[in-house]
Amino acid sequence: MFDFHKNHKTLVLATFIGFVMLSFIVAVFPASQMQNVKPLPNQPFLTENEREGLHIYISEGCVACHTQQVRNIEMDNVWGNRPSIPSDYYYSKERMDFWRQSPSLLGSERTGPDLTNIGARQSSKDWHLLHLYNPRTVVGESVMPSYPWLFEIVDSNLVKDEDVVVNLPEEFATPSKTTVIAKKEVLQLVVYLQSLKQMELPDGEGGKFIPRSRQIHSEGLDGDLKSAALNGENLYKQTCAVCHQDNGKGVVGAFPPLAGSAIVTNEDPEMMIKIILQGYDARTEFASMQPFADQLSDAEIAAIATHERSSWGNNAPEVKEEDVKKIREFIANDLNP
């Protein structure tokens, strides 16, 4: 009909029309729809340090291995509280300029963990600094490259009060009488990573994931039976091992050991449960620990605590879901008398 193999003008015209149609479908129509995307309520501006950290995040190639996009599938549930929506990528209420919206860093692959909610999952500045200096200090099997150029090794006698010191484990320590301090660039990068937190949706429901297998397996169970259905070891690896390590030995000078800990093995688990719920600010020897009250259910905390109290040579009574529930209610009543 069109005789493309002989009529080159018709071929070029048809190709051009096809190109224009595809351009509208792939680029123009989606771009016009994105003009209606607004930031979520209470979504904060990026501070100057966070924006500089964003630029460093891009320039160092972090986007090549880490995504910032939570899909509505079971395997992504661990990364965020809900599936991502377009408004999550409106990083600032200001456009870059008339033609450009704030960048959406979706990433390209999941070689490294998704970072959508890393500010809530891992809020410790000390952990991020260790991880960026040498990822193997906190995750032994990590394939992530080190970023030593973001740090400086100085004579210990020349360390200033305002310097941020990186406390390294013994096996990664620098030569004696030297200290690793963080440069301004890495501190800005950490501030950006700490800012990555999913905002609650206006309806308060936070979106819905495909049900997790552990929820399905424990369906219809109550109380201690539900706690028993959860795998405390897997939950520990997902939530706690990144700091305290799979072997419970922690990281010397950064994260305390759980193996042989007097708090973990105490007959009364109250202090241990409070620390998991409220976090802990060690202030001196170790890094601060973030609270998990909003991230873990009573049953999950009970399962994790029981695993910690019965592993690595520890031998203490199990923690029941009811124990966690009582302490959570006590803390809530204490904060809101």
N, C-alpha and C positions, 0 to 999 in steps of 0.2 A: 504493500500500500504506500509506504513512505519511500521505499527504494533507497534506504540509507547507504547501501554499498556503492551507489552510483551518484546520488544527489548529495554532495557534501554540504551544501547550504542548509538543507533540511536536517542533516545530521548535527551540524553545529547549533542550529536553532533549537532542536529538541534537547540537546545536551545542556544548552544554556537555560531553557525552561526548567528542566529537571534540577539543575543546580540551584536556581532561584527558589523553587518549591521546597527543596530539602533544606535550604538555608532558613526559610521561614519556619519550617517544622522543627528543625534542630536548634536554631539560635534565636530567631526573632520572637516567636510566640512565647517560648519559655522565659526569655529576658523581659518581655512585657508583663508576664504574670508575676515575675519576681519584683517588679516595681511596687507591688501591693504588700510585700512582706514588711512587717514591722517588728521591732524588738519586743521581746516578752516584757510584761510588767515587772518593774524592779530590776531589769537587766542593767547592770552598771556600765558606765563608760570605762574604756581601757585607760588606765593611768599612763603617765608618760613612761614609767619604767616598764609596765606591762607591754606597751606598744613597742618599745625598744627591744624587749625580750622576744616579741613576735617576729621582729625583723631578724634577730639572731637565730631564732628557730628555723626560719626559712633559709637564711644564708648558710647555716651549718648542715642543711640537708635532712633535718629531722623528718620532714614531710615525706621523704622517700620511703621510709619504713614504718611510720606511725600514721594511722588514720585518725580522724576525728568524726566518725560517723557510726552511730549505733543503729543497726538494722533490727527489724522486728522479727528476729529469729532466736531460737533458744540459745545458740552458742554466743550471741552478743549480750545476753542478759547480764553477764558478769561485768561488762564495761560501763553500763549506765543504769540510771533508775527507770529509764523509758526509752523508746525509740526516738531518734533525732527528728527534728522538724526544721523547715527552712529558717525560721526565726532564730534557731540556735546559732546560725552562722552570720547573724547580723552583729558582728563583734563590737560595733560602735554605732551610736545613734547619728553619727556624722558620716557623710559620704567622703571618700578620698578626694573626689572632685566631681565636676558635673557629669562626666562620662563613666566614672568608675565607682562601683559599690565597694564597701569594705570586703577584703578578700575572704573567701570561704576555703579553709584549709581542710579539705576532705581527706587528703592523703591518697596514696596510690596502692598500698598493700598492707597486709597485717603481718609483716615480718616481725615487728615489735608490737606490743599491746596497744590497743586503741587508747587514745588519750583524752577522749571526750570529757571524762569525769575524773581525770587524774588528780585534780586539786582536792577532791573529796576523798578519793581512794587513798591517796598518799600526800598528805599535807606537810610532811616533815621537810624543812629546808635542809637539814643535815643529811637526810637520806638522798635527796636529789643531788647534793654536792658530791657525796661519795659516788653515786651512780654515774655522774657525768665525768668525774675524774678517772674512774676505772670501774665499769659496771660489774666486774668480777668480785669487787669488794662486798657487794650485797646480793648478787645473783650469780652463783658460781658457774652456771651453764650458759650465761648470756653470750650472745654473738655480737652484741652492740659494740661499736668502736669506742675507744676512749677519747676524751677531749682535753688532753693535758695543757694545750695552749691557752685554755681558758683559766688556767691557774698559774701560780707562781711559787717556786720553791725558794725560800729566803733563809738567811741565817736566823736561828731562833732568837738571838739577842736583838734582832732588828724588827721583830713583830710589834706593831703598834696596837694600841687599845681598840682602835676602830677597825682593825683588820678582822676578817672572818676566817677563822682557822678551820681547816678540814682535818678531823681526827681520823687517821687511817688505822686499820687493823695492823697487827705486827707484821704479817707476811707481806703487806704492801707498803710498809713504812719507808720513808725516804732516809738517806744517810743521817747518822746521828748529828745532833745540833742544827738540824734544818727543819723547817716547818712549811707545810703547804697552805697557802692562803688563796682565797677565791678572788678573781678579778671582778671588776664592775660588770663586765659582759655576762659572766656566768650567773651572777646574782640577779641580773635583769631577766635572764632566761628562766631561772627558777621562779621568779615572781610571776612570769607569764604562765608557766606550768601550774603554779598554785592557783591561778585565776580560772583555770579550766574546770568549771563546775556546771552541771546541768541545772537550769532554773526550773522551778515548779511551773506547770501549766496553769492557766487561769482557773480551770475547772477543779483544780486541786487533786485530780486523780493521777496525774503524772504519766498518762499514757498506759498502754497495756501491752505486755509481751505475750508471745506464745507461751503457755504454761511450761515451767521448768520441770524436768523429769523428776527432780527430788520432791517437787510439790505434788506431782501426780502420784508418785509412789507412796507418799504419806497421806494421801487423801482419805478421809474418813477416820483418821487416827487422832487421838486427843492426848494432851499432856505428855507424860513420859514416853508413851509409845511413839508419839510424833518425834520427840527428841531422839529416840533410839533409831528411827528411820533415817535420820540425817547422818551423813558420813562426816564425822568430826575431823578426820584426817584430811579429806579433800577440802573442807571449809577452811581449815588451818592453812593449807597450802595456797588457797586463793586469797586469803585475807591477811594472814600473819607472817607467813614464811619469808616474804620479801624483806622483812626486817630481822626477824628472830631466827631465820634460816630453817631449812628442813630438819636439821639435826637438833634444833632447840638451843644451840650454843650462842646465838646472837652474833654481834660484831663488837669486838673489844673497842671501847672508847666511843661507841655510837649507840648500839642497841643491846640491852641487857640479856643475859642467857635465861632461858626458862627451865633448862635442865638443872635440877638441884636447887631451884629458887625457893626460898623460904615462903614467899608469897604464894607461889603456885602450889606448893606441897602442903600448905597449912590445912589443918583439919577443917577449919571454917573457911569457906571460899568467898566470904563477903568482900574482903579487900580486892581480891582478884577480879570479881564480877564488877565492882565499882570502877576499877581501872579500865576494864574493857568498855564499859558504858560511858564513862566520863573522860577517858584519856588520862594522861599523866604528864606533868611538867617536871622533869627531873632537875632542870636548871643547871646542874653541875656536870656530873660524870657522863650522863647519857643524853641523847636527843629526846625531845618531847614526843609523846605518843598522842595521836589523835583519838577523839571519842568515836565509838562505833554504835552508839545508841540509835541513831537514825538509819544506820546501814544494815544492822543485823537484828533478826527477831530474837525473842527470848529462847526459842528452841535452838536456833543456830548458835547463840552464845553458849548455851548449855552444852551443846555437842562439841564446840571448840574447846571449852574449858575442861571438859571430861577427857578429851584427847590429850591436852597438855598435861593434865594431872596423872596420866597413866602411861606416858611415853618417856623415852630417853632415861630410863631408870627411876622416874618419878612414880610414886605409889600412894595416891591419895584418893579419897572417896569421890565417886562421880557427882557431877553437878546436875540438878534436875531443873527442868524448865520453870517449875514453880518457884525455885530459889531465885532465879533471875527476875521473874515477874515481881516478886515481893520487893526486891532491892530497887528495881526500876520505879515502882510505885512510891517507894520511900523517898528516892531522889526527887521525883516529880513533886511530891508533897512538900519536901524540904525547900525546893526552889519556888514553889507557889503556895505558901502557907494560907 
